[in-house]
Amino acid sequence: MNKTRRKHSGEFKTKVVLEMLKGVETLSEICSKHGVHPTQATKWRRSFLERAPELFSDRESSKEKGQEEVQSELYKKIGQLQVELDFLKKKSGISL
């Protein structure tokens, strides 16, 4: 008897966790209604609560990360072009 693992979507997990957070029904009732083991649902809730602050963090920090990535790419390109320029100057005999 092979049991296959079920994969739940993010929407489903969120729905279960939000029902748990409402506190209207017990954990057992919610889990039996959705066919999920209570331990798994508790893990989803813990993960949700750990990541919740990220949702409300400043969007500035994400913009800064994007700008840092662009800046590092530009610095890499500048370095590459500088190496190529030095090589070409050396091969052509031009000295400044």
C-alpha positions in Angstrom: 0.0 0.0 0.0 1.9 3.1 -1.3 0.8 6.4 0.1 1.6 9.4 -2.1 2.3 12.7 -0.6 -0.2 15.4 -1.1 0.9 18.8 -2.1 -1.2 21.7 -0.9 -1.2 25.1 -2.6 -0.2 28.3 -0.8 -3.9 29.4 -0.9 -5.0 26.3 0.8 -2.4 26.6 3.5 -3.3 30.3 4.1 -7.0 29.4 4.3 -6.3 26.8 7.0 -4.0 29.1 9.0 -6.4 32.0 8.9 -9.1 29.7 10.2 -6.8 28.6 13.0 -6.0 32.2 13.9 -9.6 33.2 14.0 -10.1 30.7 16.9 -13.8 30.0 16.1 -13.2 26.3 15.8 -10.7 24.0 17.5 -7.6 22.8 15.8 -9.1 19.3 15.5 -12.2 20.5 13.9 -10.3 22.6 11.3 -8.0 19.8 10.5 -10.7 17.2 10.1 -12.7 19.6 7.9 -9.8 20.1 5.6 -8.2 16.6 5.8 -4.9 17.9 7.3 -2.9 16.5 10.2 -2.8 18.8 13.2 1.0 18.7 13.4 1.2 19.8 9.8 -1.3 22.6 10.3 0.6 23.8 13.4 3.8 23.9 11.3 2.1 26.0 8.7 0.8 28.4 11.4 4.3 28.8 12.9 5.8 29.4 9.5 3.1 32.0 8.7 3.7 33.9 11.9 7.4 33.9 11.5 7.2 35.4 8.0 4.4 37.8 8.8 6.7 40.7 9.7 8.3 40.5 6.2 4.9 41.4 4.7 4.8 44.7 6.5 8.4 45.6 6.3 9.3 48.8 4.4 9.3 48.5 0.7 12.3 50.8 0.7 14.5 47.9 1.9 13.4 45.8 -1.1 14.1 48.8 -3.5 17.5 49.2 -1.9 18.3 45.6 -2.5 17.3 45.9 -6.1 19.5 49.1 -6.5 22.4 47.3 -4.9 22.1 44.5 -7.4 22.0 46.9 -10.3 25.0 48.8 -8.9 27.1 45.6 -8.4 26.3 44.6 -12.0 27.4 48.0 -13.3 30.6 47.8 -11.3 31.3 44.4 -12.8 30.8 45.8 -16.3 33.0 48.8 -15.6 35.8 46.5 -14.4 35.4 44.2 -17.4 35.6 47.2 -19.8 38.6 48.6 -18.0 40.5 45.3 -18.3 39.6 45.2 -22.0 40.7 48.8 -22.6 44.0 48.2 -20.8 44.6 45.1 -23.0 43.8 46.9 -26.2 46.1 49.8 -25.2 48.9 47.4 -24.5 48.5 45.5 -27.8 48.2 48.6 -29.9 51.2 50.3 -28.3 49.3 53.4 -27.2 50.5 54.9 -23.9 49.0 57.7 -22.0 
